[in-house]
C-alpha cells in the first residue's frame, strides 16, 4: 500500500517552501553580478517587468497543473494530456523537468558546497587571514576549485543535507527546513541591509539600482532579464508544479504565487543593496562569474568593523538559501520515483540523492582537477568543462524550453474552463485576475520566452 500523499500544513507552509526554492544562488550570486554587468537601473526595471509579465503567469500555471492533478511533473502532464490530440507526446515535458532537476542539482550543489567551506573558514578565522594578504583570496579560490577531493567532499556534504531535508517528507522535512531557515535568512539579510545604510557606498548603490538610464540598456540585457526570471523563480522544470501538488484546494493560487514572486524579488534587491553598498564603499572592481561572492566580497568584509561577524553571517545566509533550493530540486526527481515508480519516499530520496551525487563527481572534477572533463567543451570554449556545459544547457535550454511548453500547454491545450475551475478553488472572487492571467499565459509569456529561444539559436546570445 502506498503511503498517503504528503501535504503542506497550510498556506504558509507552501509559500515558505516555494519561496525557499526560489530564493537561492540565483538571488544572492547571479542577480547581483548580472545587474552590475548590465549597469543597474534600467536592467532592474526590465527584470521587474519580466517577473510580473512572464514569471508570475508561468508560476501560476505550474501551481495550477500541480494542484489540479496532485501529481509530480510526469504524472501531472500525462494525466492532463490523456485522451487529447498529441496527448502522449506531452509527457516528454514532464520528463524534461525531471532531467532538469537531476542536471541542475548535480552542479548547483557544488557551488552550494563552497558556501559551507567559506562559512567554516569565516567562523575559524582563516578567511580573515586570506583577506589580509593581497591576492591570496583569488589564489586560494583557484586552488580550491581545482582540488578534486575538496570538491567531492563539499558536494557530498551538501547532498547529505539536501537528502536529509527531503527524506522526512513534505511536512516534516521540506516544510520544516523552510520554516526554520527562511525567517533566519530574512533576518540576517535585513540586519545586513540596515548595516549597509550606514556605509559610505549606500547612496551610490541605491542610485545605481533605481535610477534607470535607458541609453545603457541592450537587447541582450532585456533577454537576460527574462531568462533570469525563470531561473530565480525555479520555473520551467516542475519544481513549483511539484510543490503545488501538495497544496490544499482551499488555498488561493494567485495569492500564493504572487507572494512567492514578491519575496524572491525583495530578497534579490536587498542582496544587491547590501553587496553594492559594501563594494562601492571601497571602490572595488566587480569581476564576472563566481568572483563577486568568493573573492571580491571577502576582501571587503574585513575592511569593515565587525568584518568577521559579517562574513560568517553572509556565508551562512547563502548556504541556507542554497539548501532550500537544492531540496526542491531533489524533490522533483524523488517525487517522480515515488509517484510513477511507486518507490517509498525513503528509497526514492536515498537512491536519487546518491545517483545525483555520483554523477556530480564528474562536475566536481571538471573545475581543473581532471583535465579530460575540465576541457570537455562540446558547446564551444566559452563553456569549458562539464560543469559549465551543463549549466549552460540547463539555464539556456532546458528551463526556457520547459517554460515555453508549460505556457503553451496550460494556456492553449487546457480549456479555460478547466484552468478557471482550478484557480477558482480557494479564491472564487478572482475572475478578472484570471482573465488577465489567461492573456499573459497565452500571449506575453510564450512570445517573451520564444524570443529568448530564437535569440539563442539565431543571434548566438547567452544568458549566463
Ligand atoms: N531558484 C533557484 C535560485 O534562484 C534555483 C532553482 C532553479 C531551484 C530551478 C530550483 C529549480 O537559486
Boltz pocket constraint, residues with backbone or C-beta under 6 A from the ligand:
constraints:
  - pocket:
      binder: B
      contacts: [[A, 21], [A, 22], [A, 23], [A, 24], [A, 25], [A, 26], [A, 27], [A, 104], [A, 230], [A, 231], [A, 232], [A, 233], [A, 234], [A, 235], [A, 237], [A, 239], [A, 325], [A, 326], [A, 328], [A, 329]]
      max_distance: 6.0
